[in-house]
Amino acid sequence: MQLLILLTIGWPEILLIALIVLLLFGAKKIPELMKSLGKGAKSFKDGMNGVEEPEIKEDKEKKE
């Protein structure tokens, strides 16, 4: 229960983290970081869809 209380993040904590990130990376690097993060997330999502597709095809073949 105590761990749950320590891990809750509110608006003040989010703003503090955003400020620290801004100071560490600068305003010019943040869009590049977000773009690469988005590409990574899209790649992961596409990879997960690719894993599911062969299973679906196998199930359809078994039904026929």
C-alpha positions in Angstrom: 0.0 0.0 0.0 2.8 2.4 0.8 4.5 1.7 -2.5 1.3 2.6 -4.4 1.3 6.0 -2.6 4.9 6.7 -3.5 4.3 5.9 -7.2 1.4 8.2 -7.8 2.3 11.1 -10.1 0.3 14.3 -10.2 0.5 17.5 -12.2 3.3 19.1 -10.2 5.5 16.0 -10.7 4.7 15.9 -14.4 5.6 19.6 -14.8 8.8 19.1 -12.8 9.8 16.1 -15.1 9.0 18.1 -18.2 11.1 21.0 -16.9 14.1 18.7 -16.2 13.8 17.2 -19.7 13.7 20.6 -21.2 16.8 21.7 -19.3 18.7 18.5 -20.1 17.9 18.3 -23.8 17.0 21.8 -24.9 14.1 23.0 -26.9 15.6 22.0 -30.2 16.2 18.3 -29.3 12.8 17.5 -27.8 10.9 17.3 -31.1 13.6 15.0 -32.5 13.3 12.8 -29.4 9.5 12.6 -29.6 9.7 11.8 -33.3 12.1 8.9 -32.7 9.9 7.7 -29.8 6.9 7.8 -32.0 8.7 5.8 -34.7 9.8 3.2 -32.1 6.2 2.9 -30.8 4.9 2.5 -34.4 7.6 -0.1 -35.1 6.7 -2.0 -32.0 3.0 -1.9 -32.8 3.6 -3.1 -36.4 5.7 -5.9 -35.0 3.0 -7.0 -32.6 0.5 -7.0 -35.4 2.8 -9.1 -37.5 3.0 -11.6 -34.7 -0.7 -11.9 -34.5 -1.4 -12.2 -38.2 0.2 -15.6 -38.8 -1.8 -17.0 -35.9 -5.1 -15.7 -37.3 -4.2 -17.1 -40.8 -3.5 -20.5 -39.2 -6.8 -20.5 -37.4 -8.7 -19.7 -40.6 -6.9 -22.5 -42.5 -7.8 -25.0 -39.7 -11.5 -24.0 -40.0 -11.6 -24.6 -43.7 
